[in-house]
Amino acid sequence: MIDTKLVGGIAVVTLVYGKVNALDTEFCEALAARFAELRSGDTKAVVLTGQGKAFSAGVDLIKLSQGGADYICAFLPSLHKLCETVFFHPKPVVAAINGHAIAGGCVLACCADRRIMARGPGRIGVTELLVGLPFPSLAFEVVRATVPARYAGRRFYEHNAQITLMRTTAEENERMGRWIGERLNAMDGPVRFFLPEGGVSALDAPGQPFWDPDADTALFRALDQTMRQTSNRQLIRLKPNINEPEFAAAIVAAFRSIVGRTSTRRRVAR
């Protein structure tokens, strides 16, 4: 279930439980007990890792569904205790994520002080957020604690199990606008740079998580102030969102006006 080796004063704790180290009551209690044991002694730090292709695939949903209310009432406190024990461990804890760390497995990795993930197809993320499932308060705080302090209070959006997006601020957009403008100035052209005033992404639209007209305005204003417009280098503002057909049609029309329609000759099969 749990293999522990001492290497140069470092306790290497390897999860060896089933195929994907799924979390159930027995496993959570055993792992919490092992970390409690490591609090004392000469161990300098702990490395937590898994076996095979998975660090941990999260909660054992089969046992959760088959066990009913009694099992859930026993399991949740054991999961809470495990997260608390690892998160507040007095010695440095590094999660060496060897493979998939999904849902509860991701939360367990976040309980460590540092995380290092192996190259490969392994996925990491809190999949509950993608389908709107309730998230336990302790698990939420554990995951939030992994966000660097300088990004506290920022807007985040989990795009998928591997990628979480963070909305840029007006200040960051202003710097980006100047950076883009300087590079556009270095182009001999012809250049047509389109600004979608209705939002620069699907998430940056009215009612969407990243809708922020002030941030977009800062980007557009910096571009407008930095870019030296000529007859050959133009900045064009359009009302639609970047994903709306009207915006795409305007770009296509501008492209055709520059390069013209190229005639193609169909080859007739003989």
HUQUIGI-V81985 format. One record per backbone hydrogen bond with DSSP energy under -0.5 kcal/mol. CO is the residue of the C=O (numbers start at 1). NH is the residue of the N-H. Records with the same first field share a line. If there is no record, write none. Layout:
BEGIN
CO=NH ; NH
END
This chain:
BEGIN
1=16
3=14
5=7 ; 12
6=8
7=10
9=11 ; 44 ; 45
10=7 ; 12
11=13 ; 47
12=5 ; 14
13=49
14=3 ; 16
17=21
20=57
22=24
23=60
24=28
25=29
26=30
27=31
28=32
29=33
30=34
31=35
32=36
33=37
34=38
36=39
37=40
44=92
45=11
46=48 ; 94
47=13 ; 49
48=96
49=15
51=54
53=100
54=51
56=102
58=23
59=61
60=64
61=65
62=66
63=67
64=68
67=71
68=72
69=73
70=74
71=75
72=76
73=77
74=78
75=79
76=80
77=81
78=82
79=83
80=84
81=85
82=86
83=87
84=88
86=89
92=46
93=113 ; 114
94=48 ; 96
95=97 ; 116
96=50 ; 98
97=118
100=55 ; 56
101=125
102=105
103=106 ; 107
104=108
105=109
106=110
107=111
108=111
109=112
114=95
116=97
123=101
125=103 ; 127
126=129
127=130 ; 131
128=131 ; 132 ; 133
136=140
137=141
138=142
139=143
140=144
141=145
142=146
143=146
144=147
148=151
149=152
151=154
155=167
157=159 ; 165
163=159 ; 160
165=157
169=173
170=174
171=175
172=176
173=177
174=178
175=179
176=180
177=181
178=182
179=183
180=184
181=185
182=186
184=187
191=234
192=194
193=236
194=196
195=197 ; 238
196=199
199=242
203=205 ; 210
204=201
205=208
208=211
212=216
213=217
214=218
215=219
216=220
217=221
218=222
219=223
220=224
221=225
222=226
223=227
227=229
232=190 ; 191
233=230
234=193 ; 236
235=237
236=195
238=197
240=198
241=244
244=247 ; 248
245=249
246=250
247=251
248=252
249=253
250=254
251=255
252=256
253=257
254=258
255=259
256=260
260=262
261=263
264=266
266=268
267=269
END
